[in-house]
Amino acid sequence: MFGKLGDMLGKLQEIKQKIAEIKAQMDTTLIDVSVASGDIKITINGNRKIQKLSIDPALQHGSKEELERLLTETFNKAVEEADKLTEGEMKKVAGGMLPPGLF
């Protein structure tokens, strides 16, 4: 009985270590996203931290509301891509042992 429990605990510890490694890897994994024909570009890492933001000068003199809408769209798209990447990496490690949406 304790053998199976020990095996499970060992497996969970291994998964925990691999998750920590993936999180560290996601700090250096960069995702580039752009909208509005490339007028707004964001580089975000796999842990959803924005690394770079670029706004074409033509948009800087336009409507404040349009710029805010485009920025929101770009941020959301970048975070969605980072989430997909992280979830895919976590699924590889967990092999179906972790519930969906945990990360």
MOMOGI-V573348 format. One line per field, one symbol per residue. ss: DSSP state (h for helix, s for strand, l for the rest). burial: 1 if it has 24 or more other ideal C-beta (glycine too) atoms within 12 Angstrom, else 0. A space follows every 10 residues. Layout:
ss: ???
burial: ???
//
This chain:
ss: lhhhhhhhhh hhhhhhhhhh hhhhhhhhls ssssshhhls ssssslllls ssssslhhhh hllhhhhhhh hhhhhhhhhh hhhhhhhhhh hhhhllllll lll
burial: 0000000000 0000100010 0110010011 1011110001 1111111100 0000100010 0000001001 1001101110 1110111011 0010000000 001
//
